[in-house]
Amino acid sequence: MGTTPESLVDAVVAVDVAGDGVGRLVRPADRLRRPAPGPVLQAGGRPVPRTVEGYLWSAMTSGGFAKAAWALLLPFSLANMAHWMLPPTGRVLGGTLRSLVRLAALVLTMLLVTQLTVVSLDLVAGQWLDQFEHLRPWRGPIGLAPVLLVVAVLHKLSAIDWKVYGVQPAPRGGLLPGAQIAADPDAPALHVLHATAGLACAALLAVGGPFAPSSDGVTVVWVAAWVLIAASVLITLLLDAPTEGRWFKPWPRRILVVLTILEVVAAAALTPMPSGGRHLPGTNPTVESIAAVLAVTCVLFGLVLIPAALLARGCWSALPGSQRPWAGGWMAAPVLVIASLLGGGFGAGVGITVQQALRDNTLQLPPGYRYVTTLWGVAAVLAVVVGLIGAAVLVLPRGAKPVEIDLLHPGKPEAAKRAAQAWRIARLKRNHAHHIVLVAAGVLAAGTVVSFLMQVRGVVLPWWAQPLPGIGITALGAFAIGALRQVYVASKSPQAARQLGLLNDIAGFWPREAHPLVPPCYALKAIPELVARAREHLAEPGARVVLAGYSQGSLLAAVAAARLLDSLPAHERERVGLVTAGSPLQWAYQRAFPAVVSHDSLVELSRAMGGRWRAVCRGTDAIGGGVTTWERQAFDGQLLGVGYEGALPAAEPSEHGALVLGGDHWLPDPQHGPIAGRRWRPGILGHNDYTSDPEWDRAIAAAAGLDTAEEPLTLWNFKR
């Protein structure tokens, strides 16, 4: 989100020391801009030289119009993320679920392209341009040209991949976290299939819709559109990771692209455009048919996911509830539902926005849009109600005081009071984030069913529901305009729209698997480059390397550490350490992605680290939390808990007020102090500035195994 090199390595000046300008390796610098050594680390009562390097990947997710515009692909990114949220399954169920989520992603692309065709071909070219007599013969090409351009741009963006700096070995599978994160060989095939299916739907709408051609002269074009759609769906269902798409080679892809372009050109030339401001005959049935197929696919996906989640229960049934996957491993279904409804809502919002912008009361959208606006009107009202309730809950938190408070702030009642309130609010957000997703998916799904039944039966809205379509129009228009405005602001100043950077961080971590029209995966570049750089430092005799990751960077650090350990001989592993700060690994990632960052994989990583994995955390942090411990309780003035190896000894208090329980370093917030010789940050810090706490150096030393050692240390510190 626009992180600077200086803030990354906590220095006044920083310079690049390696990398390719996209993935940057930086160090603090002196006044002549020469790389300078880091602050000396006090370990075991003796000073130890330290080099601080940072890995900066913000150029992959923020900066410029193109990266800001990736946020508009959020529905596609959520559909792609749903694939990575699947529970561990067998070959049959797993293959079925992967095929269904890929089919849903394909239909979502078809729906968005069709909605753009409604705006460009029907609303603008067919109705609005009908008043310009000299343009009437050219309305077909004018209406389909923007659709072809948008699909071409999306196809071009989806083909972008980050090049890895240096030669990298292929990742090996295993039990460590992130072992499955690799580029999908099917992605190039999916690029072509999504472009083909989307443009074929645009051509189908132009020549009469799914049920019959609009005239005898376009029958061949109508049949060809159906053939292209059917071929795209069939190939998408047959593609799967084990087959690697080897049978769908580049030359048949090129043929498919050429046929698709010829199909669109023929549709543009032969489409009989209506006059008198009438709709194209295929507009409403095409949109409704695609939306219905998408709804059925989501339902089938949810149903098949139920037995898959039940069969996977054995992987986590022995864990406490706070460590089990969200929704029992079924969380991918509501995420896919939200992706589908957001995509449909954004397309409808664009149509409504264009209709209002043209300021012509005679322009009409398809009749089904009225029910879409009703659905989003209900959603907007419920969102306001839920928001007010949530605000009341956060402002007036209730519940028992966290057990850690009195131990972290002894003799400081004012600090303890402020900390307790911040702990409760942060705990509410962490504990109920997934419930918000479930409720949102449930409300939107129920509203969709009701809207569909009303449309099928031709139900007239009662008097009390008459305002809902107007509210929905306002909500959809605001959604579309707000998203476009955020993209514009983020393209000018990444710091001014940090929310888009956050979305790109989360969505851009996952490789293209279900949906190809998503931002390129930065993990496929950052992780191997981190591993390669760490190996360079480990080649120095006696050097030790600590990979320290903050927030989303903690996920990169954990996966990089796992791959580094997997590639090192056993006697070299003790020179590698890991520090995570403000990390969502435990409360979010292991529960949302149980097959990729499972609890068992974190246990395996902890064992491989041999006590050199330290987690710096605050209870006031709503994004991060404890990583290596859970089920904490106070007994006889001591903090107890459970970790990866079972019950833990009582927490040890540190010199500056932190509590060290297992591998977790719980920091007092507000900090104790001020402390002489240390940078000071007053107030509740929450998710900010972990390196300002004196416990940071103690965690680094412990991760390096330097309590009594004298070896030099290379510290890796990287974040967004």
C-alpha positions, 0 to 999 in steps of 0.5 A: 500500500505504498510502503517506502523503503525507508519505512520498511527498514526503519531508516532515514535513508534506504538504497537498493542493494539487489532485485529488479526494481519490482521486487526490491531489496533495500538496506539503510544507507549513510549520508553518502547513500552507501549501504550501512550496517544495522543497529547492533543487537544485544544478545546474551549480554554481548553485542552482535553485528546485524545487517538489516535488509528489506524486501519491498513488493509494493510495486506489484500491487499499487501505483499507476492506473493499471494496478489501481484498476485491478481492484475492479476485478475484485469479484473475479479475485474472490472467485479465484480465492474460493478455489484456494479455500477448499478443504483437503479432499480426495481426487473425485470430490476435489476434481468436481469442486475445482471444475465447478468453481472454474465453471462458476468463474467462467459464467461470471465472466460471461455475465459481466461481458453480457452486461457490458454488451447491454450497456454498449450495444442495447442502451447506447447504440441501439436506443440512444444512437437511434436519434442520430440518423447518419449513425443508424447503419453503424450502430452494430459495429459501434455497440460491439467495438467497446465490448471487444476492446474491454475483453482484449484489455482484460485478456492482456492484463491477465497474461501479465506475470512477474518475472523472477529475479535470478534462477529459481528451483521448482518448489517441492511438495510437502507438509509445510505451509504453502507447498501447493502455491505454484503457477497453474499450467492451465492458466493460459488455456483459461485466458482464451476460454474466458475471452471466447465465452464472453465474446460469444455471449455478446454475439449471442445477445446481438443476434437474438439471445439464447432461444432463437435467432432474431432473423433467418439471416443470422442463424449461422452466427447464432449457431456459431455463438452457441458452439463457441460457448459450449466448447468453452464450457466443456473444455473448462470442465475438463481442464484440471491441474493433474492433466496440466491442459497438455491436450489444449495446446497453443495452436487450437487456442489460436484457432479458437481466438480467430473464430471468436473474433470472426464471430463478433465481426459477423454479429456486428455486421449482421445484427438487425438493430431495432428502431423507435427506442426498442430493446434488442430482442435477445437482451433480457433472456441472455442476461437472465439465462446466464444469471440463472446458470451462475446461480445453479452452479453456485448451488451445486458447488455448495451442495458438493462442498458439504460432503467434502467438508464433512470428510475433511473433519478428521483433519481438525476434529481434535482441535479446539473451536478457535483453531478449526476452519471457518464454517466447518471447511464450507467457507468457499461457498459463501465467498463464491456467492458473494463474488457472483452477486458483486459481479452481477451488481457491478455490471448492473450498477454500470448500466444504471450509471450510464442510463442516468448519465445520458439523461434520456427518460426514454432509455430503458434497461432490461425488465429484470434489472428492476428486480436486481435493484430491488435486491440491492435495495434490500441489501442496502437497508440491511447493511445500514441496520447491521452497520448501526448494530455493529457500531453499537457493539463496538462502541459499547463492548461487553464481556469479561476483561481479557486475562492478559490485561492485568499481567501486562499492565500491573499497577497501571489502571488507566492503561489497563482500562484503555487496553481492555477496551481495545482488546475487546474490540479487536477480539470482536473483529477477529472472532466475527469477521467470517460471520459477517461474510456468512450473513452477507452471503445469506442475505444476498442469496435469500434476496436473490431467490425472492427477486427471482420468484417475484420476477417469474410470477410477475409479483407487483411490489406492495406499497411499503416496498415501493422505495426499494428499487430507488434505494437499489438504484442509488446503491448500485450507482454509488457502488459503480461510481465509488469503485471507479473513483477509488481507482482514479484516486489510487492511480494518483496516490496509493497512500490516498486509497490504502483500501485498494492496496489491501484488497490487492494484497490479499487477492494478489497473493493467490495464483490464477487457478479458477479465474485467470482475469485477476492480478498477477500473483506476487507470491510466485515472485516474492517467495522464491526471491526471498529464499534465494537471497537468504541462501546467499547470506547463509553461504557466508560462514557463521551467518544466521538469517532471520526472516521477519514479516509484518501483517501480510508479509508474515504469510510470505515469511512463513512460506519462504521459511518453510521452503528454505528449510525444505531445501537446506540440509538438517545441520544448516537449518539451525541458522534460520529463524522466523519472526512474524508480527501482527500476523493473521496466520492463526485466526484467519489464514489457517481457518480460511485456507485449510488445505494450503496453510493448515494447522498441521502444516504450521505444526510441522513448520514449528517443529522444523524451526526448533523454537526459532519461530517467534511471533510478536503480537498485541491483543489490541491488533484487529488484524494480527494476533497470537500465532503459536499459542491459544486457549490462554488463561490466567492462574495464580498470577501467571499466564498459561496456554497451549501451543503446537507441542501441547501445554506450555510453561507459564509465560515469562515476563520480559524486562520491558513488560512483555509476556513470552508464552511459548513462541508468542511475545505479547506486547503491552499496549500502550507501551511501558516507558518512555525508555531511554535510547528507544524510539517512543510511540504513545497511545494504543498502537494496535496493528502499527509499528511493532519495531518500536517496541524493545521486545522486537530485538529480543524476539529477533535474538531468540529467533536467531538462537543468539541468546548465548551465541556470537555469530553475525546476524542478517535480519530480513524485515519485509512488509507491504 
